[in-house]
Amino acid sequence: MAHHYSDRPNAIKDATGNFDRSNAAIPPRTAENYKPMDDDRETLWVLPDNLEIGFVSETYIPALRFKALAPLYDVIVRLTTREATVKQALIDAAITRDVRTVVDIGCGSGTLTVAIKRQFPKARVIGVDLDEQMLGYAQRKTENVDLSVELIKADATHLPLDDGLADRVVSSLFFHHLYPKQKRQALAETMRVLAPGGELYVADWGRPSNLLMRALFFPVRLLDGLPNTADHVRGRLPELITQAGADRVESLAEYSTVFGTLTLLRAIKAG
Ligand SMILES: C[S@@+](CC[C@H](N)C(=O)[O-])C[C@H]1O[C@@H](n2cnc3c(N)ncnc32)[C@H](O)[C@@H]1O
């Protein structure tokens, strides 16, 4: 089901003609405002077609840049990003038995989301992504293991989640898909939905640890985009997280991969 909100008469466009939802109000997540993706997928919620305002960017950068490559996503990420090691390190650092609500932003095909739910079945686990195809893969993973994960189609710059809802926000390989302004908005939204004292964990491309890592990262930059990866190659993500209001940001680990250096960051929201 495709949503083309900019075709609607009341769509908000900026001076360049691009769709801009920065002023759009976010509807509360109720049954009237959202609906299940289809009848037998009760946990996947999307905005109904007749909703006049929307907040799913049409200019987002899909996983692997081209939608046609989406079916290859899991295999490529598994083979090239030391996925099992990095995602498990994130879970080990981020989630403890007392964690109640975890939001995975830019959850894509849901590998991390489902792993968290599988290891911490009592936690409420919410995955957010704006790509229905990727959410569909995530939904299949939850069905395969018969786990109840909430998957929401939304733009990370406008999260339809209550203030202070989450004690953890996690994210993997996501922020480098956002342009600088979107990164700032998504980080502000992250801080908003985190409870006081809540923690953000991000695994994403960071400053290359040596010249080889820098060279290996270049194809990723060409594929995913130069402006959106610039802050990453300069190692500026921690600074942006601090600017969004985090109390403390620290780098927990670095991983050399065939596509460059992945960093695992932790940020804490003031209590
Ligand atoms: C490289 S994938 C990462 C998926 C997953 N987190 C992982 O570790 O495999 C990046 C994801 O970010 C999503 N994405 C891009 N822009 C987004 C936005 N503005 N809001 C929400 N999701 C977005 C894409 O749809 C894609 O699924």
The ligand as an SDF file (V2000), in Angstrom:
LIG
                    3D

 27 29  0  0  0  0  0  0  0  0999 V2000
   20.2840    0.2560    6.5050 C   0  0  0  0  0  0  0  0  0  0  0  0
   18.6550    0.0300    7.0630 S   0  0  0  0  0  0  0  0  0  0  0  0
   18.9130   -0.4930    8.7670 C   0  0  0  0  0  0  0  0  0  0  0  0
   17.8690   -1.4980    9.1950 C   0  0  0  0  0  0  0  0  0  0  0  0
   18.1070   -2.1530   10.5460 C   0  0  0  0  0  0  0  0  0  0  0  0
   18.0960   -1.1980   11.6250 N   0  0  0  0  0  0  0  0  0  0  0  0
   19.3720   -2.9580   10.5670 C   0  0  0  0  0  0  0  0  0  0  0  0
   20.2220   -2.7580   11.4180 O   0  0  0  0  0  0  0  0  0  0  0  0
   19.4970   -3.8540    9.7260 O   0  0  0  0  0  0  0  0  0  0  0  0
   18.0800    1.6910    7.2760 C   0  0  0  0  0  0  0  0  0  0  0  0
   16.5840    1.7680    7.4830 C   0  0  0  0  0  0  0  0  0  0  0  0
   16.2450    3.1210    7.7790 O   0  0  0  0  0  0  0  0  0  0  0  0
   14.9510    3.3390    7.2290 C   0  0  0  0  0  0  0  0  0  0  0  0
   14.7410    4.7840    7.1490 N   0  0  0  0  0  0  0  0  0  0  0  0
   15.3540    5.6700    6.3250 C   0  0  0  0  0  0  0  0  0  0  0  0
   14.9110    6.9070    6.5750 N   0  0  0  0  0  0  0  0  0  0  0  0
   14.0070    6.8000    7.5870 C   0  0  0  0  0  0  0  0  0  0  0  0
   13.2140    7.7380    8.2960 C   0  0  0  0  0  0  0  0  0  0  0  0
   13.2710    9.0400    8.0230 N   0  0  0  0  0  0  0  0  0  0  0  0
   12.3910    7.2780    9.2830 N   0  0  0  0  0  0  0  0  0  0  0  0
   12.3280    5.9550    9.5700 C   0  0  0  0  0  0  0  0  0  0  0  0
   13.0630    5.0230    8.9260 N   0  0  0  0  0  0  0  0  0  0  0  0
   13.8920    5.4420    7.9480 C   0  0  0  0  0  0  0  0  0  0  0  0
   14.9810    2.6290    5.9030 C   0  0  0  0  0  0  0  0  0  0  0  0
   13.6800    2.3570    5.4500 O   0  0  0  0  0  0  0  0  0  0  0  0
   15.7640    1.3620    6.2710 C   0  0  0  0  0  0  0  0  0  0  0  0
   14.9030    0.3150    6.6130 O   0  0  0  0  0  0  0  0  0  0  0  0
  1  2  1  0
  2  3  1  0
  2 10  1  0
  3  4  1  0
  4  5  1  0
  5  6  1  0
  5  7  1  0
  7  8  2  0
  7  9  1  0
 10 11  1  0
 11 12  1  0
 11 26  1  0
 12 13  1  0
 13 14  1  0
 13 24  1  0
 14 15  1  0
 14 23  1  0
 15 16  2  0
 16 17  1  0
 17 18  1  0
 17 23  2  0
 18 19  1  0
 18 20  2  0
 20 21  1  0
 21 22  2  0
 22 23  1  0
 24 25  1  0
 24 26  1  0
 26 27  1  0
M  CHG  2   2   1   9  -1
M  END
$$$$
